[in-house]
Amino acid sequence: MSTSTAVSLPNDPKLRGDVVLPEPLEGRELLVRGDHDFHSITEMVCAVNEAPILKTPNGLKFGIALAAAGAAMFGGYIGYLVWEGPGIWGNNNPVGWAWDIVNFVFWVGIGHAGTLISAILYLFRQKWRTSINRFAEAMTIFAVIAAGSCVALHTGRIWMDYYLFPIPNQMGLWPNFRSPLEWDVFAVNTYFLVSLLFWFTGLVPDFATLRDRTNVRWRRFFYGFLSLGWRGSMRHWMTYEKAYQILAAFSAPLVLSVHTIVSFDFAVSQLPGWHTTIFPPYFVAGAIFSGFAMVLTLAIPARHWLGLKDVITIRHIENMNKVILLTGSLVGYAYGMEFFMAAYSGNQYEGFTFLNRMGGPYWWAYWIMMSCNVITPQLFWFKKIRTNVKFTFVLSIFVNIGMWFERFVITVTSLHRDALPSSWDYFVPVTEVFFFAGTFGLFFFLFLLFVRFFPVIAMSEVKAVMPQANPHWEGYGHAAGGHDHAGEHAHDHHAAPAVGGVAGPAVATTGGHS
Amino acid sequence: MSSTKPWGLLAQYENPATLTHACSRVKAAGYEKWDACTPFPVHGLDKVMGIPPTKLPWAVLVVGLTGSTFMLFFQSWAMGWAYPMIVGGKPLFSMPAFVPIWYEVTVLSSCVTAFLANWIMNGLPQPYHPAFASKAFERVTDDKFFIMIESEDPRFDTEKTKTLLKESGATLVEELEA
């Protein structure tokens, strides 16, 4: 930390989160900036949740209203869709799957970053995840709801959807367990439920914080109900942490399996352009790529408006950009490899499909995909760009666009040129534009309600990675009012958790007060 | 209420270091029915307090294996016996095609067990606890650290226990009513 002490951070919480610190010579940069103690973290995170309903910040009010309008429009659209049937879409004879499936894969892919952050980074002991995991998990759940509404509504006769589940019936008929579409039913439902349980488990201690702080009757009831009577007992924490660990350990392979199975929807068919073995890893990389972009799209405005720059610092953004760089490069590699395999296989149908993607009627979609997904992430090689908040925000939106087009290219361009030229057709979307807009309305409606009423930062986890949380932290020698802990250090507890490998005095200097 | 025995004593500490120190003293004094409450898990405190490892993983293992085995048999039975159907020229017992759902159900049953067992083993939801009557205890989910010693404990003596807690660095000691 000796190098960081050379830079003095401004004392303004609106600015200091964006200052790029030089790499420390030893240990890691602190995860929280400013001279925060546990209480100020609580105050900072709870501020938006505890504002009276009528004093909700205007921007948030406007956002919720706008998103609610979108969600209401979606409700109306669903009524129209159920009444008329999927004939109101532009799907035609060779293009039987279009925006319904494109949007499904788009949304479910976005969800994957949340699980990656909450589970895989947890297992890898990446402590910086603590300030973004709550966001990302919420995003996962709402994205999977949006994805689920796409697939549940694309079946046509949606009142028959229960046939997707193995429910005993008078015909003695079971779903076809050998079908990738049935695998998808199990994968997406499992994914939704496990993500929800994981998210809720993490929220309980923070709900207890809100319960304990409030004087308002409905809040006490609401958060009291959700917090299950949590009292922070150390005996409870031990079981809790074990459960959390197990949920993480199962979620990590789950997230890989879910998008693998989504890719099976395509790869197990015999269609040129879909029938490739590269699909599972390629889809998973793409999902994480798009998901991290969506986390950034949501987190950058949120940290600004909710005043959370001290916990979501530029270092967090830089780390996410590095993940985008990695997964974006994997996706770019997969694009190249698909082309190579199409050429190398010598199969003329496969070769035609790929040349047709590049120069056929949907050339524009292909080139939007290529420019957004292959070029954009490569800009993050430059530290100046990956530590620039505005640039990152714009590029994250480009990645979102690019990944939507990737699914469009895969689904529609592979279908629209059938093996029989007489059945060739061109797909143009009609009312599904409203379908897609409606899923955004639903997603943002749920997400903004979450921001308003649920703690957006995992407070108990952030507190646990602060240097003060370490029972051996030296700062207490000064802070605890003359209470002498010299004897403490003689105790042989397990090695002190290396929170940034930082001692007390360094905190004071990085905190910006002398 | 001074005539009746209190439910127990509640002591407040300001930071994880004093709490850890106090816990080792309470443990050394031989108390059994006591607990520490913290805003976040304090690492190493479980060893100091002598909390035995949780049995939760065993519940997950048992139910997870049960769910997993059930789903493999169920798929084989449904596809091969109950309504035999040849799809894509695959044999009736086509194990590779059963793997994805088999796997998903293993994950599902394990995770639901981990979730439920966590609350059941901890005795939650518990809408009321004597400590909730304390105003100071509202900071337990914020930034304060607490030790509770129950009067049920054979070594409990209101005055002696109070002295122990105060000497161990407590900034506040309260009696909790049952």
Boltz contact constraints between the chains, C-beta under 6 A:
constraints:
  - contact:
      token1: [A, 38]
      token2: [B, 143]
      max_distance: 6.0
  - contact:
      token1: [A, 39]
      token2: [B, 142]
      max_distance: 6.0
  - contact:
      token1: [A, 39]
      token2: [B, 143]
      max_distance: 6.0
  - contact:
      token1: [A, 42]
      token2: [B, 142]
      max_distance: 6.0
  - contact:
      token1: [A, 172]
      token2: [B, 83]
      max_distance: 6.0
  - contact:
      token1: [A, 173]
      token2: [B, 83]
      max_distance: 6.0
  - contact:
      token1: [A, 174]
      token2: [B, 78]
      max_distance: 6.0
  - contact:
      token1: [A, 174]
      token2: [B, 83]
      max_distance: 6.0
  - contact:
      token1: [A, 176]
      token2: [B, 87]
      max_distance: 6.0
  - contact:
      token1: [A, 177]
      token2: [B, 75]
      max_distance: 6.0
  - contact:
      token1: [A, 177]
      token2: [B, 79]
      max_distance: 6.0
  - contact:
      token1: [A, 177]
      token2: [B, 101]
      max_distance: 6.0
  - contact:
      token1: [A, 178]
      token2: [B, 87]
      max_distance: 6.0
  - contact:
      token1: [A, 178]
      token2: [B, 94]
      max_distance: 6.0
  - contact:
      token1: [A, 178]
      token2: [B, 97]
      max_distance: 6.0
  - contact:
      token1: [A, 183]
      token2: [B, 100]
      max_distance: 6.0
  - contact:
      token1: [A, 183]
      token2: [B, 101]
      max_distance: 6.0
  - contact:
      token1: [A, 186]
      token2: [B, 101]
      max_distance: 6.0
  - contact:
      token1: [A, 186]
      token2: [B, 104]
      max_distance: 6.0
  - contact:
      token1: [A, 187]
      token2: [B, 104]
      max_distance: 6.0
  - contact:
      token1: [A, 190]
      token2: [B, 104]
      max_distance: 6.0
  - contact:
      token1: [A, 190]
      token2: [B, 107]
      max_distance: 6.0
  - contact:
      token1: [A, 190]
      token2: [B, 108]
      max_distance: 6.0
  - contact:
      token1: [A, 194]
      token2: [B, 111]
      max_distance: 6.0
  - contact:
      token1: [A, 197]
      token2: [B, 115]
      max_distance: 6.0
  - contact:
      token1: [A, 208]
      token2: [B, 141]
      max_distance: 6.0
  - contact:
      token1: [A, 209]
      token2: [B, 141]
      max_distance: 6.0
  - contact:
      token1: [A, 212]
      token2: [B, 138]
      max_distance: 6.0
  - contact:
      token1: [A, 212]
      token2: [B, 141]
      max_distance: 6.0
  - contact:
      token1: [A, 228]
      token2: [B, 124]
      max_distance: 6.0
  - contact:
      token1: [A, 228]
      token2: [B, 125]
      max_distance: 6.0
  - contact:
      token1: [A, 229]
      token2: [B, 124]
      max_distance: 6.0
  - contact:
      token1: [A, 229]
      token2: [B, 125]
      max_distance: 6.0
  - contact:
      token1: [A, 229]
      token2: [B, 126]
      max_distance: 6.0
  - contact:
      token1: [A, 229]
      token2: [B, 127]
      max_distance: 6.0
  - contact:
      token1: [A, 231]
      token2: [B, 37]
      max_distance: 6.0
  - contact:
      token1: [A, 231]
      token2: [B, 129]
      max_distance: 6.0
  - contact:
      token1: [A, 232]
      token2: [B, 37]
      max_distance: 6.0
  - contact:
      token1: [A, 232]
      token2: [B, 38]
      max_distance: 6.0
  - contact:
      token1: [A, 232]
      token2: [B, 140]
      max_distance: 6.0
  - contact:
      token1: [A, 232]
      token2: [B, 141]
      max_distance: 6.0
  - contact:
      token1: [A, 233]
      token2: [B, 35]
      max_distance: 6.0
  - contact:
      token1: [A, 233]
      token2: [B, 37]
      max_distance: 6.0
  - contact:
      token1: [A, 234]
      token2: [B, 36]
      max_distance: 6.0
  - contact:
      token1: [A, 234]
      token2: [B, 45]
      max_distance: 6.0
  - contact:
      token1: [A, 235]
      token2: [B, 35]
      max_distance: 6.0
  - contact:
      token1: [A, 235]
      token2: [B, 51]
      max_distance: 6.0
  - contact:
      token1: [A, 236]
      token2: [B, 122]
      max_distance: 6.0
  - contact:
      token1: [A, 237]
      token2: [B, 41]
      max_distance: 6.0
  - contact:
      token1: [A, 238]
      token2: [B, 46]
      max_distance: 6.0
  - contact:
      token1: [A, 238]
      token2: [B, 51]
      max_distance: 6.0
  - contact:
      token1: [A, 238]
      token2: [B, 54]
      max_distance: 6.0
  - contact:
      token1: [A, 239]
      token2: [B, 54]
      max_distance: 6.0
  - contact:
      token1: [A, 239]
      token2: [B, 56]
      max_distance: 6.0
  - contact:
      token1: [A, 239]
      token2: [B, 118]
      max_distance: 6.0
  - contact:
      token1: [A, 239]
      token2: [B, 121]
      max_distance: 6.0
  - contact:
      token1: [A, 239]
      token2: [B, 122]
      max_distance: 6.0
  - contact:
      token1: [A, 240]
      token2: [B, 118]
      max_distance: 6.0
  - contact:
      token1: [A, 241]
      token2: [B, 41]
      max_distance: 6.0
  - contact:
      token1: [A, 242]
      token2: [B, 54]
      max_distance: 6.0
  - contact:
      token1: [A, 242]
      token2: [B, 56]
      max_distance: 6.0
  - contact:
      token1: [A, 243]
      token2: [B, 56]
      max_distance: 6.0
  - contact:
      token1: [A, 243]
      token2: [B, 114]
      max_distance: 6.0
  - contact:
      token1: [A, 243]
      token2: [B, 118]
      max_distance: 6.0
  - contact:
      token1: [A, 246]
      token2: [B, 60]
      max_distance: 6.0
  - contact:
      token1: [A, 246]
      token2: [B, 114]
      max_distance: 6.0
  - contact:
      token1: [A, 247]
      token2: [B, 111]
      max_distance: 6.0
  - contact:
      token1: [A, 247]
      token2: [B, 114]
      max_distance: 6.0
  - contact:
      token1: [A, 250]
      token2: [B, 107]
      max_distance: 6.0
  - contact:
      token1: [A, 250]
      token2: [B, 110]
      max_distance: 6.0
  - contact:
      token1: [A, 250]
      token2: [B, 111]
      max_distance: 6.0
  - contact:
      token1: [A, 254]
      token2: [B, 107]
      max_distance: 6.0
  - contact:
      token1: [A, 261]
      token2: [B, 100]
      max_distance: 6.0
  - contact:
      token1: [A, 460]
      token2: [B, 40]
      max_distance: 6.0
  - contact:
      token1: [A, 463]
      token2: [B, 39]
      max_distance: 6.0
  - contact:
      token1: [A, 463]
      token2: [B, 40]
      max_distance: 6.0
  - contact:
      token1: [A, 464]
      token2: [B, 40]
      max_distance: 6.0
  - contact:
      token1: [A, 471]
      token2: [B, 16]
      max_distance: 6.0
  - contact:
      token1: [A, 471]
      token2: [B, 17]
      max_distance: 6.0
  - contact:
      token1: [A, 471]
      token2: [B, 20]
      max_distance: 6.0
  - contact:
      token1: [A, 476]
      token2: [B, 15]
      max_distance: 6.0
  - contact:
      token1: [A, 476]
      token2: [B, 17]
      max_distance: 6.0
  - contact:
      token1: [A, 483]
      token2: [B, 169]
      max_distance: 6.0
  - contact:
      token1: [A, 485]
      token2: [B, 17]
      max_distance: 6.0
  - contact:
      token1: [A, 488]
      token2: [B, 17]
      max_distance: 6.0
  - contact:
      token1: [A, 488]
      token2: [B, 21]
      max_distance: 6.0
  - contact:
      token1: [A, 493]
      token2: [B, 44]
      max_distance: 6.0
  - contact:
      token1: [A, 494]
      token2: [B, 44]
      max_distance: 6.0
  - contact:
      token1: [A, 497]
      token2: [B, 43]
      max_distance: 6.0
